[in-house]
């Protein structure tokens, strides 16, 4: 059944197939109308009429009959094509039984409506493919490479690492790299769902798949096309459909068991009751055969087989529009049941960038203290040096002379700034030079400054919490997630501070990567029955934990390749608040799939009951099969809208 479903997908691919199918349906409808007129006014025998009706029947039913025959040859006969073929061929033949009415128009109608159902399926699938393929639009077609002083246009996969490419305004960035010259704004919406353009200038990293909006930039490539962001995302999306959801495989398993049961039940219904009928077998056989055929048409599981996979496909497409890549529908299932969310701290809940949080001077102004510290750290490549320079941005241009720079590993840096000896470092450095330092009530990295042997004050540097981290935790609580936990390698007091600010239920600090796995194992063991644990992280050290969790969620914007590879869900714009959105989308998708299952089964059971007691008509059967499918497909399309 799964294979047969995929054959649908291939048949429906592209607008050509859709157009052809619409024309086929329209022509068949006209021929059927013509055949009905011939039957009414032509005075033909039932054999002659059979040939008249066979024209539209074979025209519209050829594909279905072919699939049924192929299934029988392959030994996989129990699929919906087999059921449809059996029911309609039976309807064409029933008129030759004694005392039975001909059912030619109904047979053609069932086939026609089956194609209409497939038409709807094709349309809905096309819609959800479109929403996933808007991600595919990020695939760049050409790269302008500088070779031997000339610009050559080549395919992105022919560009090596370290080559220089030129990206003009309006073009897609073909490979990941570093901007060497030029400045521009980038549209990253295809990658991250982020509508605000991102500015880049010389020295900044640039990722493939973004659209260059304003200026021309020269970029030195840092990855080959196969390893670039855009290729990875495309691979993720293309493999997403291979990992089937449990609900989906349930439908496949269901159809394998269901179809033979239905066929056997129909055979029993046709052949057993006539033996006990008052007028004998021959007299009542055609009536019971008729009921059995209606039973067959009604019981066709198209609505389930088509709408459930389609709902998942719609959900995946809708999520991708929001910058959430779910690698397969089985992870939709897992996401919907999340009851515990475990976060990594740095780069996930915080920005992973140090910034000056507070300045506490003694005998100096805040500006003077920052000015001196930034000058001493002028040549430092340490993140703390970068944070101090960023806090005093005009340090590089104010012309103050800096001399005798001396770095003491594990302590700090000393230098002469405008003739004064300035020491910038930790408390151990202050102790070493014999300066009395003061503690601070702020949590973070405390940088002490001494000028000419006197204490000048301290600067607090901290990793900044992301703007939407608190909102992310609150949104998860609102969705009924029972536990939110943070794991970090950072110091205890820093972890306590962040956990307090965000309202997390628990935190564990000073952990090594192996400790994180151990803690996740423990949390997995403690989670309630039927509830899943999601881990959200971004670093290389998070990859083992992402694999171990029920659902691994990686930050895809700045996250490491290892984390993105190991994760089941990738958030393209690094916003922790998207975790709650991903869970919401998953729950809604599962709810729509369940609605479809119950609706389809309910209607079918009702009409099967009527068919068994002789109240069912072939037209009811057509509705129970095709009408339910159309309604289920329309319902499945809701999964696309977020």
N, C-alpha and C positions, 0 to 999 in steps of 0.2 A: 504493500500500500504506500509505503514511503517512497519507493522508486517511482511508483505511478504518480505520486504527488509531484515529484521532481520533474517528471515528464511534462506535467502541466506547466511548470515554471518555464521550461524551455520553449514549449509551444507558444506561451503568451509573451515571450520576450520581444520587445520592439513594437513599434506602432504598426508596421506592415501586417503582422499577424492579427492584430486587433481589427484592422480595417477589413482584412479578408474575412474574418469571422463575422463581422457585422453584415457584410455583403451576403455571405452564405446564409445567415439567419433570415435576412430580408427576402432573398430569392426563394428560400424554402417556404416562408410564410405565404408568398404569392402563389407558389405551386400548390400548396396545401389548400388555399382558398379555391383555386381552380379545380382541384380534385373533388372538393366538397360539392361544387356546382355541377360537375360532371356526374357525380353520384346521384344528385337530386333530379337532374333533368335529362341525363344521358340514356337511361334505360339499359345500362350494361349489366352483364352477369357478375357474380361476385369474383370470379377468376379474373375477368377483364378489369374489374375495379382494382383488384390486388395490384395488377401491373401499373395502373394509373398512380396509385398511392406509393408504389415502390420507388418511383422517380424522386419525389421529395425526401422519402425515407432514407434512401441510399445516399442522396446528396448530403443530407445533414448528419446522417449516422455513420458514414463511412469511417471516420476517425475512431469513433467509439467501438465499432465492430472490429476494426483492425487491432485496437489495443486489447480488446477482449481475446481475440484469436492469439495474439502474441503472448498474452498471459497464460493461456491454456498450453501453448507450445513450451513455454518456460517452466511450466508446473506451478505457476503463481496465479491460478485462475480466480481466486476469491478476491476480486476487487470490484469497485463500483461499475466499471465498464462491463464486466461479465454480468452483473446483476441487471444493468440497463438493457443489455443485448438480449438476455434471457426473457425479461419482462416484455420487451417490445416485439420480439419475434413471436412470443406466445400470443400477444394481442393480435398480431397479423394473422395467426393461424386459427384462432379460436372460432372464427365464423364458419369454419368447415366442420365443426362438431354439430351433431344433431341438436336442433332446437336452440342453437346459440345465435346471438346477434353478431354482426361483424363489428370489429373495433379498429378499423383501419385509421380513421382520423386520430383516434386517441394514441395509437402507436407512434404516428408521425409527431404528434404534439409532445409526447413524453420526450422523444429524441430532441425535438426543437427546443423545448424548455431546458433540457439538460445542457444544450449548447449556450442558451441564454445565461444559465447559472455560471458556466465556465467563462462566459464573457464578463460577467460581474467580477468573477474571481480574478480574471486577467487584469481588469481595470484596477481593482483594489491592490493587487500585487504590484502593478506598475506604479501606483501612487507611493507605496511604501518603498519600492526600489528607488524611486526618484529621490525620496527623502534621504535614503542611505547614499544614493549616488551624488547628492549635492556635496558629500564628502569626497566622492571620486573626482569631482570637478577640480579638486586641489592638485590633481596629477598634472605637472607641468609638461609641455610638449617639446620645448626647445631650450637650450642654454647657449648664451653668447660667450664664448671663451676667448681670452686673449692668448694667441699662439703666434710666435715669431713676429710680434709687433702688429699683428692683424687680428680683427674680430672674426671668429668662425662660428657659424651656427651648427651645433651638433646636438644629438640626442643626450638628455641628462645622464643616461647610464654610460656614456663614453667619456665623462669628465672624471679626472683623477683627483685624489686629495692634494691640496696645496696649489691647485691651479687657480687662476684669477678669472672670475666671470663678471659680466656687466649686467645689471638688472635695470631696465628702463622703467619710467613711470607707467603704470597700467599693466605691467607684466607680473606673472607669478614667479616667486623665488624658486628656482629649480632644485637647489641643493642647500644643505645646512652649511654655514660658514661664519666668518668674522668679517664685519664691514671694515675695509681698508681706507676708503675715502668716500665722501659724499654723506648726505643726511637725508632721511625720508621718513614718512609715516607709513606704517604697514597696516593693512586690513587683515586681521587674524580671525575673522568670523568663521571661516570654513574650518579652522582648526579648533578654536576654543569656544565659539558661540559668543565671543566678546565683541560688542558692537563699537566700542571706542577704539580708534586707531592707536597703534603703539609707535612711539617715536624711536628711531635708531640713528646712531651717528657712528663715526669712526671708532673702532675698538669694541663695538657692541656685537653680540651674537645675533645671528639671523637664521630663522628656520624655514625650511622648504614648505611650500603650500600656501604661504601668506601672499597677499597681493601688494606689490609696491605702489603706493598711491601718488607720491609727490615728486621726489627727486631721483636722479640717477645715482646708483651706488655701485662701487667696485667691491667685490667680495672675494676673499680667499676661502676656498672650500675646505671644510674640516671633516667631511664624511663623503663616501661614495653615494651614488643615488640609491643603491640597494640598502644602505644603512641609514639613509636620511629619514627624518621625521615623517615625511609624506609617504614614503614607501611602507614604513612600519604601520602607519594608520591604515593604509589601503589593505595591507595584509591582514590586519586585525579584523577589518570589516568583512573582507572576503571569507575569512575562516569562521566568522561569527555564526553563519547559518549551519555549519557542519556539526556544531555541538548542540544536539537536540535537547529540548526541554523534557523533563519527566512527563509533563502533561501531554506533550506532543507524542512521545513514544507510547504513552498510554493509548492514544487514539490509534496509532499504528497497530499495537497489540490487540486493541479492541476490535478493529476491522478484521484482523486475521481470524479471530474466534467467531466474530459476529456473522460474517458472510456465510460460512458453511452452515451455521445453525439456521440462518434464515432460509437458505436454499433447501435444507432438509425439512424444515417446518413447512415450507410451501409445497414440497412434494407430498408430505404426509397429508396436508390439507386438501390437495387435489385428489389423492388416491384412497385415503382411508374412509372418510365419511360416506362416499357413494356406495360402499359395500353394505352400509347399514341403512341406506335410504329406502323408503317405502316402495318406490317405483322400480327398484333395482339399480344396478351400477350404471348401465348405459343411459338411463333416463336422467340421472342427476349429475353424471360426470362433468358435463360442460359447465353447469352452474358452479360446481366446486372448483373446477379448473380456473374459471373466471375469477373466483374469490382468491385463489392461490396466486394468480398473476397480479391482482391488485395488491395483495400482500407483498409480493416481490418488489413492485415499484415503490410502495410506501417505505419498505424497510431499507431502501438504498441509503447508505450512510454519507452521501455527498456533503451534507451540511456540516457534519463533524470533521470529515477528512479535509475539507477545504477551509473551513472557517477557523479552526484552532491554530494550525500553523500560520495562517494569515494574521491572526490576532497578535501572535508573537512577533511576526515580521513587522507589523505596524508599530508595536511597542518599541522594538529595536530602532526603527526609523525615527519615531518621535523622540526617543532619548538622544539619538545622534544629532538631531537638530538643536538640542540644548547643550551640545558639547559633552555629552556623556556617551562613551562608547562601551556598550555591553557586548562582550565577546561571543555570546551565544544565548539562545533562549533558555538553556538550563540555568544560566545565572540569573535570569529574570525570576525564575522559580525560587532560587536561593535568596535573592535580594528581598523578595516579598515577605520572607519569613525571618528577617533579621531582628534579633531581640537584644543583641549586645554589639556595641560598636567600640572598637579599640583604635585609638589614634597614636601615630608616632607624633613627637612634638615638632622638632626642627624641620622647617620646610613644609609641614602639613598644617599644623595649627598656628605656627609662627612663620615669619617670612624667610628665616634662615639668613637674614642680613643683620649685622650689628649696626646699631644707631645710638647716638648720645641721647640718654633719657633725662639726665639731670646734671647740673654743674653747681658745685658747692665750693666757692672760693673763700680764702682767708686773705685779708689785706689786698686783694686784687679784684678787678671787675670780672664778670663771667666771660666777657669778650676777650680780655687780656689773657685769662687762664687758657681758654680755648686756642687763642692765637699762638701762645708759646708751645702748647702741647702739639698742635698741628704742625708747627715748624720742625720740632724735634722728630716727629714721625714722618717727615717729608719723604724719606726714601724707603720707608718700611712697606713690606708687601703683606704684612699680617692684617687680618680682617679688622683688628682694633685700630691699627694705624689708618686704615681706609675710613673707618667710622669717624675718627677724629678729623681727618682732612675734609670729609663730607660736611661735618658740622661747622667748619670754618673755610668755606669754599674759596675765598679770595687770598688764601695763604700763598698760593703759587705765584700770585701776581703783585704782592705788596712790596717785593724787593728787599725784605729783611734778610741780612746775611746769616747763613747757618754754617758753622764750622765745627771741626773736631767731633764728628758724629761717631759714637761708639756704642755698639749694641752688646748687651750682656745677656746671653741666653738664659731664660728662666727668671730674669729679673726685670729688664726693661731697657731703655735707651737713654744715654746722656749726650748732650750736644751744647755748643755755644751759640746762643741766639742773641744778636745785637750785643755781643760782648758779655752776656750773662750766662753762667753755667746753669742749665736746666736739666733736671732728671725727671723722666716720666716712666713710671713702672708700678710694680706691685708693692705690697707692704714689706716684703723681704728686701726690696731695694732700699726702701726708706730706712729699715733697720740697719742695713749695711753701711749707709752713709751717715747714720747717727741722727736721723731726723724723726721727731715725735709726730706720728700720723694719727688721724682720727678715723673712727669707724663711721658707717653710714646706715641709716634705717632702710634705704632703698635696696631691693634685691637686684643683683646683676653683677657684672664685672666692674670692680672699683679700680680706677686708675689714679694713682697719687702723683702729685707734681710738687717738686721742690725747686726753688730758685736760689742760687748762691747759698746753698746749705740751710735755707729756711723753708718750712712747710708753706706751700702756696694754695693748697686745697685739693679736692679730688673731683673726678668726673665719673659718672655712672654710665656704663655702656650695657645695652641689653639687646637681645633678639626681639624684634617687634612682633607682637601678636597680630595675625591677619584681621582685617576689619570685620570679616563675616564669621570668625570662629565661634564667638559667643552665640550668634544667631543660629549657626549650624547645630550646636549642642541643644539649644532651646527647641529647634525644629524637630530634632530626633526625639526629644522627650514628648513633644506634641504628637508624634506618630506612634507613641506607645513603646518606644525602645526603652527597655528597663535599665540597662547599664551602659554608661559611657566611661571609658577608661583611657588614660594616657600612659604610654610607655616612652621613656627617654633615657639617653645616656648622660643627660645633663645632671648638674648638682641638685641635691635634695631641695634646697631653699628656692631655686629657680623653678623647679617642677611644681612645688607647693604653690608658689605665687601664680603661675599660669593656670593651674588647675582651679585655684580659688577664683580667679578673674572670670573663668569660662563656665564655672558651675558644673565641673565634671564630678562623677560619683567617686572615682578613685584614680590614683596615679602611682606609678612605680618609677623611681629615679635611679641614676648611676648604673644603667644596665649595659652590658655588652650584647652584640647581636645574638649570641647563643642564649643569653638570659631572656631576651625578648621572646624567642621561640618557646622557652620553658614556661614563661608567664602566660603566653597564648594557649599552650597545652592545658594549663591549669584552668584558665577561663573557659576553654572548650569543654572540659570535664564538668564544670559547674553550671553550664548553661541549661535552661529548662528544656524539657523534651519538646521536640518539634520546632525549636527556635534556633536560628543560625547566628554565628559570630562573624562580623565583618571587620577586617583590619584595613586601616587607611594609612598609607605611607608613601614616601617618595624617593628614598635613597637606595643605593646598592645594598646596604646592610638590611634593608627591609624585604628584599626579595624572598628569603627563606620563610619569613612570617606570612607574606602575602600568599605564598603557595600553601602554607599550612592552614590558614583560616578557611572557613566555609566559603566566604566571599572575600577575595583580595581586591582592594580598590586603590589604584595608583594615581598620583598627581602626574598628569601627562605633560603639562607645560614645561616645568623645570625638573621633572622627575628623571631619575636615571633610567637608562635603557633597560637595565636588568629588572628594575621594579615594574616598568611598563610591560615587559615580556612576561613576568611572573603573575601579573594581576589578571583578574577576571573582568574587571570594570576599570576604565580609564577616564578620569575627569580631565578634560583637555585644558581647562583654564585655572587649575590649582585652587579652586574655591571649595573649602570644606562644606559650605552650605549646599553644594550639589549632591552630597551624600544623601540627604533627606529627600531631595527631588528624585534621585535615582530610585529610592525605595518606594516613593509615591507612585512613580510611573510603573514600576514593577507590579505593585499591588493592584493598580487599576487594570493592567494588561491581564493579569491572572483572573481578575473579577470578570472581565469581558469574556474571556475564554470559557469560564465556568457557566456564565449566562447562556452562551451558545450551546454548550453541551446539554444543559437541563431543558432549554427551550426545544431543541431538536428532538431529544428523546421523548419529551412530554407529548409533543404534537404527534409523533410517529406512533407511540403506544396507543393514543386515543383513536387514531384512524385505523390502526391494525385491529383493534377491538371491533370497530364497525365492520371491517372487511370480513372478519371471521364469522360474524352473525349475518352477513349478507347485506348490510346497509351501506357498505362502502362502494363508491363508484370510481371509475378510472380517473375522473376529473379530480376527485378528492386526493387520489394517489399522486396525481401530478402536482397538486398543491403541497402535499406532505413532503414530496421529494424536492421539487424545484423551488416552490414558494419559500419553504423553510430555509433552503440554501441561500436564496437571495437575501432574505431578512437577516440570516446569520452573518453573511458577508458584509452587509451594510453595517451591522453592529460591530463587526471586527474592525471596520475602517475607523471607528471611533478611537481605536488605540493610537492612531496616528496623531490625533489632536491632543496636545498637552494642556 
